[in-house]
Amino acid sequence: MTARSIDERSAAFDLAQRLRDPDFRSYMVRNGYVSGTTVVVAYDDEPVTEVFSRIVNETKPPVIVAVHRPSAKPYGFVFMEIGQVDYPPSSNPTDDDSNVGASASIGMLYDTMDAQTRPKTHLTVPNDWRPARFKVQLAGAGC
């Protein structure tokens, strides 16, 4: 088992432990969680391409990405909602589209979106076989 997989499990266990707290569950609901929605746990420095690859390969959007960020108050997580995924016929982005660099982390994406005035965006995430276009918004931002 790699150090990364141990860390990922640690963050998932941290989230699971916090779910026993009614205040944390209320916090998650305020941040877009709806019962039955899949939660994908990611570390702040985890590459966006890895997180979105897990979403495509292991689950079906919509999902909530719980980004483990110990400095985030009050619970050490920030949340993003990932909506539908499309596979555009061409890889040319539209005006409302943003391409994610291969070296970007999920934390960098969160911080960039948090600094923007628009609460949601469409992102094209590169991969080795077929770029995917995702509807992404900060959790709790509304549509």
N, C-alpha and C positions, 0 to 999 in steps of 0.2 A: 504494500500500500504506500503510495507516495505521500509526501508531506502535504501537498495540496489537497489530496482527497481526505486526509485526516482533518485539515483545517475546515474543509467544506462540511464535513460531518459535524464538527464542533459548532459551526454556525447554525446548522440545521437543528442540532440538539438545543442550542441556546433559544432559538425561536420556539421550538416545541415546549420547552420548559416555561417560557414566558406566556404561552397560550393558556396556561393554568390560571393566570391572573385575569380576572374580569376587566380590570382597567385596561390591560394590554389588548384584550379582545375588542373592547370598545374603540380603542385607538386604531386597531386594524380596520374596523368597519368605517371609521371616519376617513381612512386612507384608501378606500375603494374595495375592501374585501367583502365579498358576498359568499355566504355559506355554499360550499361545493366548488368554489373557484380554486384552481390549482395554484399553489404558492411555490415559486422557484427561489431557492436561497442562493445568493451569490456574494462573494467578497468584493469589497470596494475596488480592489486592484485587479480583479479578474477581467480578462479581455472580453469585450462586447461580443466578439465573434463566437467565443466559447459559450457564453450565456445564451445567445440567440440560437446557436446550434442545438443546445440542450432543449430549448423551447420547441424547436421544430421537430427534433428527433424523438423526444420523450413525452411530449404532451401536446395539447391542442389549445391555442389561444381562444378566448381571453385567459390570461394568467396575471398574477401579481408577482412581481420580482421584489423580494425582500433583500435589500442590499445591506449586508452586515457592515456597519460603520460604528465602532464603539464610541466615537465622540458625538454621535447624533443623540440629541436629547429628545425625549426622556428615556427611550428604551434601547438605543444602540442600533436601530434599523431605520432606513428610509425606504420608501416604496414607489414602484413604478407600475403602471398598468400597461400591459402589452395586449393590443387588440388583434384584429384580423391580420393574417399574413397573406400576401399576394406574391405571385411570381410574374412580374411584368414581362411582356414579350420582348422588350428591349431593355438594355441596361442603362439607357439614357434617363437621367433623373428629370422630374418635372420641376416647375418653379416651387412647388410646395414640398419638394423632396430634399432630403439631406443624405449624403453618403457618409458612412462611418468609416474612419480609417482603420486599417488592420491592427494598429497598435493601441487603439483607444480602449480604455477600461470602462466598465459599467459605471464606476464612480465618476469618471470624467464625463460620461454621457449625462448622468444625473445632474452634475454641477452645471453643465452647459444648458440643459433644459431649465434648471432652476433659475438661471440668470436671464433667460429669455422672457419676453413679455407674452409670448404665445404659450398657452398651457399644454398644447399637444403638437405633434409633428408626425410626419411620415419619414421613416428612415429606410435606406437601402443598406443592408448589411451584407458585405461580401462573404463569399465562401468559395470553396474549391470547385463546386459543381454548378450552382445556379444562384445568383443573387436573389435575396428575398427582400420584400418591402413590407415593413411593419408599421402599424399605427401605434404610436407610443405617447404616453402622457404621464406626468407625475401623478402619483396616486392622490386622490382627493381633489384634483384640479377640476373635475367635471368635464363634460363634453361640450 
